[in-house]
């Protein structure tokens, strides 16, 4: 049961209603945290700012998540899962790997500096360099992406070792393109998609 003092009608300092009005308090807290990570950066988020943005009592933030770090990790993990889901769906929705990768790159073009989840993921990756537990969380999700791609490559006839190597290369390339498009939202990635075609077997062309 939520702690006493849950103010679901509170407003932030700009006079706006709480983030995620209509959601349950826990979801509002997570959404507010994600927004603040994107706006302020990982280290400048405080539970008081989260509570204010979500329209809840500060004690309720600690009730649900315990520590600020646990809250930040949960919000960032949710964002990373959402971001990985886009390229994974693109890869799974096409009959051949080349088209799937091209579609994943097209999905990346929809991201940019104004994309909240994108900025959260960058903040999370930077923080993970210094935080072993957070690094392990990020590592597990990236491994999942590579495993999905490897399985598709094996289905398309690649030997397991080659499929695993291709999965690593493509994941790294997508990560790099992801960062480039965040820094340069006007970047045209269609040429990059075309340049990757030689990586794939003849039957996928």
Secondary structure, DSSP 8 states (H G I E B T S, - for coil): ---TT--TT-B-TTS-B-TTTTS-HHHHHHHHHHHHHHHH-GGG--HHHHHHHHTS-HHHHHHHHSSHHHHHHHHHHHHHHHHHHHHHHHHHTSSSHHHHHHHHHHHHTT--TT-HHHHHHHHHHHHHTT-HHHHHHHHHHHHHHHHHHHHHHHHTT--HHHHHHHHHHHHHHHHHHHHHHHH-TT---HHHHHHTGGGS-GGG-
